[in-house]
Amino acid sequence: ERLDGMSRLTAVIAHEINNPLQAIVNTLQLLGRPLDPQKRERYLGMAQVEADRLVSIVQRALAIHQPNREGRRAVGLHALIERAVDQVLVQCNARHIKIKREYVHGSPHIIGVASHLREVFLGLIQNALEATADGGQITIRTQIDYEVAGAHDQVVTVEVIDSGIGIPDERLQDIFEPFYTTKQEHAGMGLTICYSVIEHHAGRLSVSSSDQGTTFRVSLPVASAADTV
């Protein structure tokens, strides 16, 4: 199973890296010809876009097994979520999709790398957006959950709930697997990285679904009073 997983991983990474590499090679060949300054500038810009895409692919692959532990601090959970929401508001407004917040009183703080956690919430909200029909609703709910606290005094749970048609059971069991995707334009790394980031923040990421929609659930330890000083 591990060898099979490594083979699939290698094949997908090779495919993902080959596309921007080929685009860069083609652009460099064009730049080798006599060109007016405007075209040269345009081709250089195209090469830069593909180079940035390469860096993004490699960083996402590394993030699965080598999450950056630097920059951890106490951060307000609701502020993180709101920054993620801000990035999808234009899409939501264009499709008349409402984002409903049901936040627990106050603003729980969690310990973590703010940029990584924000990307997790952004990824989950974008998934919900893709699953929701025009005119639908996405609900973001937070609550303190004592039942799953375990070794931690308190755990805060974030639920991202869409109003889509749900995910079939046969797909649910594979949804966090590396490079599993049903969308041709996606690399299938998003949810795997989300799972890895939450795991390295001592949290849990789970999913449940029905024909009424899908709920992604993130549970994270609440920062202590000493951590927030």
Phi and psi in degrees as GROMACS dihedral restraints (atoms count N, CA, C in turn):
[ dihedral_restraints ]
;  ai    aj    ak    al  type     phi  dphi    fc
    3     4     5     6     1   -66.3    20    10
    4     5     6     7     1   -42.3    20    10
    6     7     8     9     1   -63.2    20    10
    7     8     9    10     1   -40.5    20    10
    9    10    11    12     1   -63.9    20    10
   10    11    12    13     1   -41.5    20    10
   12    13    14    15     1   -63.5    20    10
   13    14    15    16     1   -41.1    20    10
   15    16    17    18     1   -64.9    20    10
   16    17    18    19     1   -38.6    20    10
   18    19    20    21     1   -63.9    20    10
   19    20    21    22     1   -45.2    20    10
   21    22    23    24     1   -64.0    20    10
   22    23    24    25     1   -41.7    20    10
   24    25    26    27     1   -61.2    20    10
   25    26    27    28     1   -46.0    20    10
   27    28    29    30     1   -62.5    20    10
   28    29    30    31     1   -43.5    20    10
   30    31    32    33     1   -64.0    20    10
   31    32    33    34     1   -42.6    20    10
   33    34    35    36     1   -70.4    20    10
   34    35    36    37     1   -42.9    20    10
   36    37    38    39     1   -61.7    20    10
   37    38    39    40     1   -43.2    20    10
   39    40    41    42     1   -59.6    20    10
   40    41    42    43     1   -42.9    20    10
   42    43    44    45     1   -64.1    20    10
   43    44    45    46     1   -45.2    20    10
   45    46    47    48     1   -65.3    20    10
   46    47    48    49     1   -38.5    20    10
   48    49    50    51     1   -77.7    20    10
   49    50    51    52     1   -31.9    20    10
   51    52    53    54     1   -62.8    20    10
   52    53    54    55     1   -39.0    20    10
   54    55    56    57     1   -60.1    20    10
   55    56    57    58     1   -55.1    20    10
   57    58    59    60     1   -66.7    20    10
   58    59    60    61     1   -32.3    20    10
   60    61    62    63     1   -62.7    20    10
   61    62    63    64     1   -43.8    20    10
   63    64    65    66     1   -63.8    20    10
   64    65    66    67     1   -38.4    20    10
   66    67    68    69     1   -64.5    20    10
   67    68    69    70     1   -39.8    20    10
   69    70    71    72     1   -65.3    20    10
   70    71    72    73     1   -43.3    20    10
   72    73    74    75     1   -59.9    20    10
   73    74    75    76     1   -45.7    20    10
   75    76    77    78     1   -62.1    20    10
   76    77    78    79     1   -40.5    20    10
   78    79    80    81     1   -66.5    20    10
   79    80    81    82     1   -40.5    20    10
   81    82    83    84     1   -64.0    20    10
   82    83    84    85     1   -36.3    20    10
   84    85    86    87     1   -63.9    20    10
   85    86    87    88     1   -40.0    20    10
   87    88    89    90     1   -65.8    20    10
   88    89    90    91     1   -37.2    20    10
   90    91    92    93     1   -69.5    20    10
   91    92    93    94     1   -17.9    20    10
   93    94    95    96     1   -76.4    20    10
   94    95    96    97     1    -8.7    20    10
   96    97    98    99     1   -93.2    20    10
   97    98    99   100     1   159.7    20    10
   99   100   101   102     1   -64.4    20    10
  100   101   102   103     1   124.2    20    10
  102   103   104   105     1  -135.7    20    10
  103   104   105   106     1   151.4    20    10
  105   106   107   108     1   -75.2    20    10
  106   107   108   109     1   157.2    20    10
  108   109   110   111     1   -54.8    20    10
  109   110   111   112     1   -36.5    20    10
  111   112   113   114     1   -65.3    20    10
  112   113   114   115     1   -44.9    20    10
  114   115   116   117     1   -67.5    20    10
  115   116   117   118     1   -40.0    20    10
  117   118   119   120     1   -60.2    20    10
  118   119   120   121     1   -42.4    20    10
  120   121   122   123     1   -63.4    20    10
  121   122   123   124     1   -39.6    20    10
  123   124   125   126     1   -66.1    20    10
  124   125   126   127     1   -42.8    20    10
  126   127   128   129     1   -67.7    20    10
  127   128   129   130     1   -36.8    20    10
  129   130   131   132     1   -64.0    20    10
  130   131   132   133     1   -39.0    20    10
  132   133   134   135     1   -63.8    20    10
  133   134   135   136     1   -39.5    20    10
  135   136   137   138     1   -63.6    20    10
  136   137   138   139     1   -42.2    20    10
  138   139   140   141     1   -63.8    20    10
  139   140   141   142     1   -38.7    20    10
  141   142   143   144     1   -64.7    20    10
  142   143   144   145     1   -41.1    20    10
  144   145   146   147     1   -60.1    20    10
  145   146   147   148     1   -44.7    20    10
  147   148   149   150     1   -70.0    20    10
  148   149   150   151     1   -35.3    20    10
  150   151   152   153     1   -64.6    20    10
  151   152   153   154     1   -41.5    20    10
  153   154   155   156     1   -62.9    20    10
  154   155   156   157     1   -36.6    20    10
  156   157   158   159     1   -65.2    20    10
  157   158   159   160     1   -40.4    20    10
  159   160   161   162     1   -59.8    20    10
  160   161   162   163     1   -46.9    20    10
  162   163   164   165     1   -59.8    20    10
  163   164   165   166     1   -41.8    20    10
  165   166   167   168     1   -62.6    20    10
  166   167   168   169     1   -43.0    20    10
  168   169   170   171     1   -62.0    20    10
  169   170   171   172     1   -46.2    20    10
  171   172   173   174     1   -65.0    20    10
  172   173   174   175     1   -43.1    20    10
  174   175   176   177     1   -63.5    20    10
  175   176   177   178     1   -38.9    20    10
  177   178   179   180     1   -66.5    20    10
  178   179   180   181     1   -38.0    20    10
  180   181   182   183     1   -65.9    20    10
  181   182   183   184     1   -42.4    20    10
  183   184   185   186     1   -65.7    20    10
  184   185   186   187     1   -34.0    20    10
  186   187   188   189     1   -63.4    20    10
  187   188   189   190     1   -22.7    20    10
  189   190   191   192     1   -65.1    20    10
  190   191   192   193     1   -40.9    20    10
  192   193   194   195     1  -114.6    20    10
  193   194   195   196     1   -13.3    20    10
  195   196   197   198     1  -130.7    20    10
  196   197   198   199     1    62.2    20    10
  198   199   200   201     1   -64.6    20    10
  199   200   201   202     1   139.9    20    10
  201   202   203   204     1   -74.1    20    10
  202   203   204   205     1   122.6    20    10
  204   205   206   207     1   -96.0    20    10
  205   206   207   208     1     0.4    20    10
  207   208   209   210     1   -78.1    20    10
  208   209   210   211     1   155.9    20    10
  210   211   212   213     1    77.3    20    10
  211   212   213   214     1    18.0    20    10
  213   214   215   216     1   -74.9    20    10
  214   215   216   217     1   133.6    20    10
  216   217   218   219     1  -159.9    20    10
  217   218   219   220     1   172.0    20    10
  219   220   221   222     1   -76.2    20    10
  220   221   222   223     1   126.8    20    10
  222   223   224   225     1  -131.7    20    10
  223   224   225   226     1   146.2    20    10
  225   226   227   228     1   -72.3    20    10
  226   227   228   229     1   123.0    20    10
  228   229   230   231     1   -62.2    20    10
  229   230   231   232     1   -47.6    20    10
  231   232   233   234     1   -64.9    20    10
  232   233   234   235     1   -34.8    20    10
  234   235   236   237     1   -64.7    20    10
  235   236   237   238     1   -39.4    20    10
  237   238   239   240     1   -61.6    20    10
  238   239   240   241     1   -46.1    20    10
  240   241   242   243     1   -63.4    20    10
  241   242   243   244     1   -42.4    20    10
  243   244   245   246     1   -63.4    20    10
  244   245   246   247     1   -36.0    20    10
  246   247   248   249     1   -66.2    20    10
  247   248   249   250     1   -35.8    20    10
  249   250   251   252     1   -67.8    20    10
  250   251   252   253     1   -42.0    20    10
  252   253   254   255     1   -61.1    20    10
  253   254   255   256     1   -40.3    20    10
  255   256   257   258     1   -55.2    20    10
  256   257   258   259     1   -32.3    20    10
  258   259   260   261     1   -77.0    20    10
  259   260   261   262     1   -12.1    20    10
  261   262   263   264     1  -116.2    20    10
  262   263   264   265     1     1.6    20    10
  264   265   266   267     1   -60.4    20    10
  265   266   267   268     1   -38.5    20    10
  267   268   269   270     1   -62.0    20    10
  268   269   270   271     1   -44.7    20    10
  270   271   272   273     1   -63.8    20    10
  271   272   273   274     1   -42.7    20    10
  273   274   275   276     1   -62.5    20    10
  274   275   276   277     1   -45.2    20    10
  276   277   278   279     1   -64.2    20    10
  277   278   279   280     1   -39.4    20    10
  279   280   281   282     1   -64.5    20    10
  280   281   282   283     1   -30.1    20    10
  282   283   284   285     1  -106.2    20    10
  283   284   285   286     1     7.6    20    10
  285   286   287   288     1    56.9    20    10
  286   287   288   289     1    39.2    20    10
  288   289   290   291     1   -97.5    20    10
  289   290   291   292     1   128.0    20    10
  291   292   293   294     1   -92.4    20    10
  292   293   294   295     1   137.2    20    10
  294   295   296   297     1  -105.9    20    10
  295   296   297   298     1   114.6    20    10
  297   298   299   300     1  -100.6    20    10
  298   299   300   301     1   126.7    20    10
  300   301   302   303     1  -100.9    20    10
  301   302   303   304     1   133.8    20    10
  303   304   305   306     1  -129.4    20    10
  304   305   306   307     1    80.6    20    10
  306   307   308   309     1   -92.1    20    10
  307   308   309   310     1   141.9    20    10
  309   310   311   312     1   -63.3    20    10
  310   311   312   313     1   150.4    20    10
  312   313   314   315     1   -58.9    20    10
  313   314   315   316     1   139.8    20    10
  315   316   317   318     1    81.2    20    10
  316   317   318   319     1  -170.5    20    10
  318   319   320   321     1  -132.2    20    10
  319   320   321   322     1    96.5    20    10
  321   322   323   324     1   -58.8    20    10
  322   323   324   325     1   142.9    20    10
  324   325   326   327     1  -104.1    20    10
  325   326   327   328     1   145.8    20    10
  327   328   329   330     1  -129.0    20    10
  328   329   330   331     1   157.2    20    10
  330   331   332   333     1   -96.9    20    10
  331   332   333   334     1   124.6    20    10
  333   334   335   336     1   177.3    20    10
  334   335   336   337     1  -178.4    20    10
  336   337   338   339     1   -86.9    20    10
  337   338   339   340     1   109.9    20    10
  339   340   341   342     1   -55.9    20    10
  340   341   342   343     1   -44.3    20    10
  342   343   344   345     1   -64.4    20    10
  343   344   345   346     1   -36.8    20    10
  345   346   347   348     1   -69.5    20    10
  346   347   348   349     1   -44.0    20    10
  348   349   350   351     1   -67.5    20    10
  349   350   351   352     1   -37.7    20    10
  351   352   353   354     1   -61.6    20    10
  352   353   354   355     1   -39.4    20    10
  354   355   356   357     1   -65.0    20    10
  355   356   357   358     1   -35.1    20    10
  357   358   359   360     1   -62.2    20    10
  358   359   360   361     1   -50.5    20    10
  360   361   362   363     1   -65.1    20    10
  361   362   363   364     1   -37.2    20    10
  363   364   365   366     1   -62.9    20    10
  364   365   366   367     1   -44.0    20    10
  366   367   368   369     1   -62.2    20    10
  367   368   369   370     1   -41.5    20    10
  369   370   371   372     1   -67.9    20    10
  370   371   372   373     1   -38.8    20    10
  372   373   374   375     1   -68.2    20    10
  373   374   375   376     1   -39.4    20    10
  375   376   377   378     1   -65.0    20    10
  376   377   378   379     1   -38.6    20    10
  378   379   380   381     1   -60.1    20    10
  379   380   381   382     1   -43.7    20    10
  381   382   383   384     1   -63.2    20    10
  382   383   384   385     1   -38.3    20    10
  384   385   386   387     1   -63.8    20    10
  385   386   387   388     1   -42.0    20    10
  387   388   389   390     1   -65.7    20    10
  388   389   390   391     1   -31.6    20    10
  390   391   392   393     1   -84.1    20    10
  391   392   393   394     1   -15.3    20    10
  393   394   395   396     1   -94.7    20    10
  394   395   396   397     1   132.4    20    10
  396   397   398   399     1   -73.4    20    10
  397   398   399   400     1   157.5    20    10
  399   400   401   402     1   -54.0    20    10
  400   401   402   403     1   135.2    20    10
  402   403   404   405     1    85.0    20    10
  403   404   405   406     1     1.9    20    10
  405   406   407   408     1   -84.9    20    10
  406   407   408   409     1  -163.1    20    10
  408   409   410   411     1  -141.9    20    10
  409   410   411   412     1   142.4    20    10
  411   412   413   414     1  -116.4    20    10
  412   413   414   415     1   129.1    20    10
  414   415   416   417     1  -109.1    20    10
  415   416   417   418     1   131.5    20    10
  417   418   419   420     1  -116.5    20    10
  418   419   420   421     1   115.6    20    10
  420   421   422   423     1  -121.1    20    10
  421   422   423   424     1   136.4    20    10
  423   424   425   426     1  -123.2    20    10
  424   425   426   427     1   145.9    20    10
  426   427   428   429     1  -157.5    20    10
  427   428   429   430     1   152.8    20    10
  429   430   431   432     1   -83.8    20    10
  430   431   432   433     1   126.9    20    10
  432   433   434   435     1  -119.0    20    10
  433   434   435   436     1   105.0    20    10
  435   436   437   438     1   -81.0    20    10
  436   437   438   439     1   -24.7    20    10
  438   439   440   441     1   -68.1    20    10
  439   440   441   442     1   -28.4    20    10
  441   442   443   444     1  -106.8    20    10
  442   443   444   445     1    13.7    20    10
  444   445   446   447     1   -63.3    20    10
  445   446   447   448     1   -39.0    20    10
  447   448   449   450     1    60.8    20    10
  448   449   450   451     1  -119.4    20    10
  450   451   452   453     1   -76.9    20    10
  451   452   453   454     1    -9.7    20    10
  453   454   455   456     1  -100.8    20    10
  454   455   456   457     1   149.4    20    10
  456   457   458   459     1   -63.6    20    10
  457   458   459   460     1   -44.4    20    10
  459   460   461   462     1  -141.3    20    10
  460   461   462   463     1   148.8    20    10
  462   463   464   465     1  -127.9    20    10
  463   464   465   466     1   134.9    20    10
  465   466   467   468     1  -102.5    20    10
  466   467   468   469     1   135.0    20    10
  468   469   470   471     1  -111.1    20    10
  469   470   471   472     1   132.3    20    10
  471   472   473   474     1  -113.7    20    10
  472   473   474   475     1   125.4    20    10
  474   475   476   477     1  -112.8    20    10
  475   476   477   478     1   129.9    20    10
  477   478   479   480     1  -113.3    20    10
  478   479   480   481     1   112.0    20    10
  480   481   482   483     1  -117.6    20    10
  481   482   483   484     1   123.4    20    10
  483   484   485   486     1  -102.4    20    10
  484   485   486   487     1   169.5    20    10
  486   487   488   489     1  -111.8    20    10
  487   488   489   490     1    33.7    20    10
  489   490   491   492     1   -82.1    20    10
  490   491   492   493     1  -163.7    20    10
  492   493   494   495     1   -90.4    20    10
  493   494   495   496     1    -0.4    20    10
  495   496   497   498     1    90.2    20    10
  496   497   498   499     1   172.6    20    10
  498   499   500   501     1  -114.9    20    10
  499   500   501   502     1   129.4    20    10
  501   502   503   504     1   -59.3    20    10
  502   503   504   505     1   149.2    20    10
  504   505   506   507     1   -56.8    20    10
  505   506   507   508     1   -38.3    20    10
  507   508   509   510     1   -67.0    20    10
  508   509   510   511     1   -21.4    20    10
  510   511   512   513     1   -90.1    20    10
  511   512   513   514     1   -30.3    20    10
  513   514   515   516     1   -57.7    20    10
  514   515   516   517     1   -39.0    20    10
  516   517   518   519     1   -69.7    20    10
  517   518   519   520     1   -17.4    20    10
  519   520   521   522     1  -108.6    20    10
  520   521   522   523     1     2.1    20    10
  522   523   524   525     1   -65.9    20    10
  523   524   525   526     1   -26.4    20    10
  525   526   527   528     1   -97.5    20    10
  526   527   528   529     1     4.3    20    10
  528   529   530   531     1   -70.6    20    10
  529   530   531   532     1   143.1    20    10
  531   532   533   534     1   -58.8    20    10
  532   533   534   535     1   131.8    20    10
  534   535   536   537     1    67.7    20    10
  535   536   537   538     1    15.6    20    10
  537   538   539   540     1   -84.0    20    10
  538   539   540   541     1   123.7    20    10
  540   541   542   543     1  -156.3    20    10
  541   542   543   544     1   153.6    20    10
  543   544   545   546     1  -108.6    20    10
  544   545   546   547     1     4.0    20    10
  546   547   548   549     1  -111.4    20    10
  547   548   549   550     1   124.1    20    10
  549   550   551   552     1   -63.4    20    10
  550   551   552   553     1   -31.2    20    10
  552   553   554   555     1   -83.6    20    10
  553   554   555   556     1    -3.9    20    10
  555   556   557   558     1  -105.3    20    10
  556   557   558   559     1   149.3    20    10
  558   559   560   561     1   -85.3    20    10
  559   560   561   562     1   -11.2    20    10
  561   562   563   564     1    74.8    20    10
  562   563   564   565     1    26.9    20    10
  564   565   566   567     1  -106.4    20    10
  565   566   567   568     1   -16.0    20    10
  567   568   569   570     1   -57.0    20    10
  568   569   570   571     1   -55.1    20    10
  570   571   572   573     1   -70.9    20    10
  571   572   573   574     1   -31.0    20    10
  573   574   575   576     1   -63.5    20    10
  574   575   576   577     1   -43.0    20    10
  576   577   578   579     1   -68.7    20    10
  577   578   579   580     1   -40.4    20    10
  579   580   581   582     1   -56.9    20    10
  580   581   582   583     1   -46.0    20    10
  582   583   584   585     1   -61.0    20    10
  583   584   585   586     1   -43.8    20    10
  585   586   587   588     1   -65.5    20    10
  586   587   588   589     1   -43.0    20    10
  588   589   590   591     1   -62.7    20    10
  589   590   591   592     1   -46.6    20    10
  591   592   593   594     1   -64.5    20    10
  592   593   594   595     1   -40.0    20    10
  594   595   596   597     1   -60.9    20    10
  595   596   597   598     1   -40.4    20    10
  597   598   599   600     1   -78.0    20    10
  598   599   600   601     1    -4.7    20    10
  600   601   602   603     1  -104.0    20    10
  601   602   603   604     1    21.6    20    10
  603   604   605   606     1    61.4    20    10
  604   605   606   607     1    30.1    20    10
  606   607   608   609     1  -116.3    20    10
  607   608   609   610     1  -171.1    20    10
  609   610   611   612     1  -134.9    20    10
  610   611   612   613     1   143.5    20    10
  612   613   614   615     1  -126.4    20    10
  613   614   615   616     1   125.6    20    10
  615   616   617   618     1  -137.7    20    10
  616   617   618   619     1   170.3    20    10
  618   619   620   621     1  -142.7    20    10
  619   620   621   622     1   145.4    20    10
  621   622   623   624     1  -139.1    20    10
  622   623   624   625     1   153.4    20    10
  624   625   626   627     1  -152.5    20    10
  625   626   627   628     1   152.7    20    10
  627   628   629   630     1  -148.9    20    10
  628   629   630   631     1  -178.0    20    10
  630   631   632   633     1   -72.9    20    10
  631   632   633   634     1    -0.9    20    10
  633   634   635   636     1   -97.0    20    10
  634   635   636   637     1    -6.6    20    10
  636   637   638   639     1   141.3    20    10
  637   638   639   640     1  -179.3    20    10
  639   640   641   642     1  -124.7    20    10
  640   641   642   643     1   142.6    20    10
  642   643   644   645     1  -122.0    20    10
  643   644   645   646     1   120.4    20    10
  645   646   647   648     1   -98.2    20    10
  646   647   648   649     1   132.7    20    10
  648   649   650   651     1  -123.7    20    10
  649   650   651   652     1   121.4    20    10
  651   652   653   654     1  -111.8    20    10
  652   653   654   655     1   127.5    20    10
  654   655   656   657     1  -117.7    20    10
  655   656   657   658     1   128.1    20    10
  657   658   659   660     1  -136.3    20    10
  658   659   660   661     1   145.1    20    10
  660   661   662   663     1   -64.3    20    10
  661   662   663   664     1   139.4    20    10
  663   664   665   666     1   -79.6    20    10
  664   665   666   667     1   136.9    20    10
  666   667   668   669     1   -65.8    20    10
  667   668   669   670     1   146.0    20    10
  669   670   671   672     1   -75.1    20    10
  670   671   672   673     1   165.8    20    10
  672   673   674   675     1   -60.4    20    10
  673   674   675   676     1   -35.9    20    10
  675   676   677   678     1   -66.1    20    10
  676   677   678   679     1   -33.4    20    10
  678   679   680   681     1   -70.1    20    10
  679   680   681   682     1   -27.2    20    10
  681   682   683   684     1   -90.7    20    10
  682   683   684   685     1    -2.9    20    10
